Amino acid sequence: MKPFVVAGGDAAGLSAASKCKRAAPDREVIVFEKGEWVSYAHCGTPYYVKGEVDGLTDLVSLSPADVAERGIDLRRGHEVTDVTEGSVTVVGPDGEFEQPYGDLLLATGAHAVQGPFDGLDRRGAFTLHGLPDAAAMRAFVDPDFDPATADIGPMDPERLRPLADAPVPETAAIVGGGYVGVELAEALSARGIEVHLFQRNEQLLPPFGAAIGDAVRAELNSEGVVVHTDTAVDSIAGGDRVERVEHADGTLDAEMAVVGVGIRPNTGLAEDAGATLGDSGAVAVDRYGRTDVEGVYAAGDCAEARHTVTGEPTWVPLGLTANRAGRAIGATVGGEPTPVGDVAGTAVVKAFEVSAGRAGFVGDESARAAGFEPVTETITAGSRSGYYPGAAETTVTLTADCGTGRVLGGSVVGTDRAAKRIDTLATALDAGHTVAELERLDLAYAPPFSPVWDPILVAAKVLAGRLE
Ligand SMILES: Cc1cc2nc3c(=O)[nH]c(=O)nc-3n(C[C@H](O)[C@H](O)[C@H](O)COP(=O)(O)OP(=O)(O)OC[C@H]3O[C@@H](n4cnc5c(N)ncnc54)[C@H](O)[C@@H]3O)c2cc1C
């Protein structure tokens, strides 16, 4: 049997390769990764910049030796450049070659949108997508960073030297109020840098809804981050280094600029293969992660998935989605057909002491656009029994469909372990619960953890009243 070939050696790609090897130990599995790093956690990079994570290699889950031990033929520094029927073209250190495949997984991830900006080539301008970006940013903001001794894995210390030798910035502009922008606002602030966060529209974290956007904005302000909403940045200006950003309301002098205005899926190989892209721009796949080209799968940030609530294709580029789809495809290719699973867009984020989660549809607008007749309630309840130390207000927004009573989604925000409460809601969405069913859930109670009525149950009770 021809090998299972994987393009991309991170979350989706290595999950698939590992699972296939376990399910079918005799199958040859080859992973091509164009970069130096494999099996790394993008998600930890803001905390590495902050300094909460010490070394860059702490963000690596499996070393190349661990991968080899699983029987996977891992080739770093190898870029898949083309896909034809039954074969991929690969460019590696020894030149270009053809690699036949029996099954092919495209797990090529996404890339950071550079924005409509000039100036990203100036010293002090960054995007954050991958460990080399994280190392560059850390070198620039950490006065104690010495490339010669820092834990930077296979990276060349000399590449980081100019950034490490430059003066630590006093002021940073972050362009984009999504979760990466918010996490970096905390990280750079913690390093004593004056942070200005620019968001083009009126709300931070748009997919998380207004309650979370407002709470996070208040928290950032109270921690000294200057939040500029409704303020588009036009350019990152200066000479060979960043000196200022020009924005809709004027100019900010800053020695650092971070652009976090979103990502786009890497779909070039899928298009070469002749696979169809969905409306989102990511690769269209079926329940098993198959594209419409025989033997070609796609998973992770480059692929769509099915929405838990609507059953329609959607694009939610997140970590579990990638790991889970990769693992399922590995099982399928290894002879155990396994669906990749649906996604509700379940996501969590923190800004200093505030943490927040969202799942499904948050608020009426997006639910109505998807064809529902939504009704939404927002409540505030205690996070623990009122008499127990540490209790804090938790705000829950819950949306349901008027006609069926089905829960469509919601959000949770607060300062006392609020974010992970969203998992109750994600579970209810997956089960297709109505508000009445959510209200009846047997959730755990003891004073240090929760009031008798968990805030999610309080929200369900209030929303049920509206639906009657
Ligand atoms: C700063 C940041 C913070 C994040 N935080 C969170 C979080 O808190 N929670 C969460 O759920 N998600 C988070 N994410 C998203 C999460 O990291 C991604 O959803 C996940 O890594 C996607 O995995 P993937 O395997 O699809 O893509 P990637 O992890 O991007 O891996 C794709 C790999 O493919 C390689 N590649 C690309 N093209 C080729 C080619 N032609 N040939 C060979 N190799 C190729 C790339 O070099 C890369 O290593 C975060 C992302 C970022 C950038």
The ligand as an SDF file (V2000), in Angstrom:
LIG
                    3D

 53 58  0  0  0  0  0  0  0  0999 V2000
   -1.0070   33.3430   18.8960 C   0  0  0  0  0  0  0  0  0  0  0  0
   -2.0170   32.2310   18.7790 C   0  0  0  0  0  0  0  0  0  0  0  0
   -2.7320   31.8500   19.8990 C   0  0  0  0  0  0  0  0  0  0  0  0
   -3.6660   30.8240   19.8030 C   0  0  0  0  0  0  0  0  0  0  0  0
   -4.3760   30.4890   20.9280 N   0  0  0  0  0  0  0  0  0  0  0  0
   -5.3090   29.5180   20.8450 C   0  0  0  0  0  0  0  0  0  0  0  0
   -6.0340   29.1250   22.0030 C   0  0  0  0  0  0  0  0  0  0  0  0
   -5.8310   29.6480   23.1000 O   0  0  0  0  0  0  0  0  0  0  0  0
   -6.9690   28.1420   21.8610 N   0  0  0  0  0  0  0  0  0  0  0  0
   -7.2190   27.5170   20.6590 C   0  0  0  0  0  0  0  0  0  0  0  0
   -8.0660   26.6350   20.5900 O   0  0  0  0  0  0  0  0  0  0  0  0
   -6.5220   27.8640   19.5590 N   0  0  0  0  0  0  0  0  0  0  0  0
   -5.5820   28.8350   19.6150 C   0  0  0  0  0  0  0  0  0  0  0  0
   -4.8610   29.1610   18.5060 N   0  0  0  0  0  0  0  0  0  0  0  0
   -5.1490   28.4450   17.2440 C   0  0  0  0  0  0  0  0  0  0  0  0
   -4.4400   27.0900   17.1690 C   0  0  0  0  0  0  0  0  0  0  0  0
   -3.0910   27.2530   17.4700 O   0  0  0  0  0  0  0  0  0  0  0  0
   -4.6210   26.5180   15.7770 C   0  0  0  0  0  0  0  0  0  0  0  0
   -6.0020   26.3380   15.5620 O   0  0  0  0  0  0  0  0  0  0  0  0
   -3.9090   25.1980   15.5580 C   0  0  0  0  0  0  0  0  0  0  0  0
   -2.5200   25.3120   15.7720 O   0  0  0  0  0  0  0  0  0  0  0  0
   -4.1510   24.7040   14.1310 C   0  0  0  0  0  0  0  0  0  0  0  0
   -3.4130   23.5560   13.8920 O   0  0  0  0  0  0  0  0  0  0  0  0
   -3.0280   23.1410   12.4120 P   0  0  0  0  0  0  0  0  0  0  0  0
   -2.2620   21.8780   12.5240 O   0  0  0  0  0  0  0  0  0  0  0  0
   -4.2250   23.1810   11.5550 O   0  0  0  0  0  0  0  0  0  0  0  0
   -2.1110   24.3320   11.8620 O   0  0  0  0  0  0  0  0  0  0  0  0
   -0.6910   24.8330   12.3950 P   0  0  0  0  0  0  0  0  0  0  0  0
   -0.5700   24.6110   13.8390 O   0  0  0  0  0  0  0  0  0  0  0  0
   -0.5390   26.2370   11.9210 O   0  0  0  0  0  0  0  0  0  0  0  0
    0.3310   23.8870   11.6260 O   0  0  0  0  0  0  0  0  0  0  0  0
    0.4270   23.8820   10.2290 C   0  0  0  0  0  0  0  0  0  0  0  0
    1.8350   23.4530    9.8720 C   0  0  0  0  0  0  0  0  0  0  0  0
    1.9010   23.2200    8.4730 O   0  0  0  0  0  0  0  0  0  0  0  0
    3.1650   23.6530    7.9910 C   0  0  0  0  0  0  0  0  0  0  0  0
    3.0170   23.8540    6.5470 N   0  0  0  0  0  0  0  0  0  0  0  0
    2.2670   24.8020    5.9210 C   0  0  0  0  0  0  0  0  0  0  0  0
    2.3450   24.6510    4.5850 N   0  0  0  0  0  0  0  0  0  0  0  0
    3.1560   23.5910    4.3660 C   0  0  0  0  0  0  0  0  0  0  0  0
    3.6100   22.9500    3.1900 C   0  0  0  0  0  0  0  0  0  0  0  0
    3.2190   23.3620    1.9750 N   0  0  0  0  0  0  0  0  0  0  0  0
    4.4500   21.8880    3.2990 N   0  0  0  0  0  0  0  0  0  0  0  0
    4.8330   21.4440    4.5370 C   0  0  0  0  0  0  0  0  0  0  0  0
    4.4380   22.0380    5.6950 N   0  0  0  0  0  0  0  0  0  0  0  0
    3.5960   23.0770    5.6050 C   0  0  0  0  0  0  0  0  0  0  0  0
    3.4120   24.9170    8.7860 C   0  0  0  0  0  0  0  0  0  0  0  0
    4.7760   25.2550    8.7940 O   0  0  0  0  0  0  0  0  0  0  0  0
    2.8850   24.5190   10.1650 C   0  0  0  0  0  0  0  0  0  0  0  0
    3.8880   23.9850   10.9840 O   0  0  0  0  0  0  0  0  0  0  0  0
   -3.8980   30.1660   18.5650 C   0  0  0  0  0  0  0  0  0  0  0  0
   -3.1620   30.5410   17.4340 C   0  0  0  0  0  0  0  0  0  0  0  0
   -2.2450   31.5750   17.5220 C   0  0  0  0  0  0  0  0  0  0  0  0
   -1.4750   31.9840   16.2960 C   0  0  0  0  0  0  0  0  0  0  0  0
  1  2  1  0
  2  3  1  0
  2 52  2  0
  3  4  2  0
  4  5  1  0
  4 50  1  0
  5  6  2  0
  6  7  1  0
  6 13  1  0
  7  8  2  0
  7  9  1  0
  9 10  1  0
 10 11  2  0
 10 12  1  0
 12 13  2  0
 13 14  1  0
 14 15  1  0
 14 50  1  0
 15 16  1  0
 16 17  1  0
 16 18  1  0
 18 19  1  0
 18 20  1  0
 20 21  1  0
 20 22  1  0
 22 23  1  0
 23 24  1  0
 24 25  2  0
 24 26  1  0
 24 27  1  0
 27 28  1  0
 28 29  2  0
 28 30  1  0
 28 31  1  0
 31 32  1  0
 32 33  1  0
 33 34  1  0
 33 48  1  0
 34 35  1  0
 35 36  1  0
 35 46  1  0
 36 37  1  0
 36 45  1  0
 37 38  2  0
 38 39  1  0
 39 40  1  0
 39 45  2  0
 40 41  1  0
 40 42  2  0
 42 43  1  0
 43 44  2  0
 44 45  1  0
 46 47  1  0
 46 48  1  0
 48 49  1  0
 50 51  2  0
 51 52  1  0
 52 53  1  0
M  END
$$$$
